[in-house]
Amino acid sequence: MACNYSLSLQAMQVSPRAPGRREQNNQRRHARLLAVARRQFDAHGVDATTMERIAAAARVATRTVYNFFPTKLDLLAAVLRHEIEARVSAVPASPQAGAQSPERAVVSLLRRQIASVAALPKRELRLVTAHAILTAGESEAGRYLQEVDRFLRQSLFELLEAHARRGTLPAGIDPQAASEQILALLNGVYHEWLEADGWTLESRLPLLTEFCTRLLAPSERTATPTTRRSP
């Protein structure tokens, strides 16, 4: 997600919530640490990269890095979060999205999300996901995964709700329940992909497409499963 950290006098006058000098400096330092950490991870690998090495490369005190990120894996999670946000933002929705059927619109959304995640280093995603689980979500890594879930859940719900308002979502389908079911399957595919080698996330798109078609297509045969909520 692109951010503009420049602060003009006009912006300060227009918006009382414009960041002050201290916050602005923290934003710049945060962005620099993410960029330096990515270069260090790429050059030396996550295991060999220390917080001290990142601090030295960024020309800040080691304690400054720890002030922003309690652990190296939290820093790695912040790097991945920044990169996936940038990739999602850089891929616009299809201009025909409004004219698509609900199932095609959902699959288009999932395709963009999968492409963004699959572009990231798989081992790094494994480390961050394991850290998030071990800390029960109480870490930068945990917050990263929770926010990804919230973003996808909200995006799916808003998409299906828009179709419901237009009358293009079959009657009897609850947008919230359907969103939860789709997200549950996507998370299952993601964790299966993390644990296994030899196949790609993209290879599961046919499975996701079939599920969304059965869930959202207007037919008597597919109406029943859509009303069930995920456990």
Helices and strands as residue ranges (DSSP letters): H 9-14, H 21-44, H 51-58, H 62-68, H 72-90, G 97-99, H 102-118, H 122-134, H 140-166, H 175-195, G 201-204, H 205-216, H 220-223, G 225-227
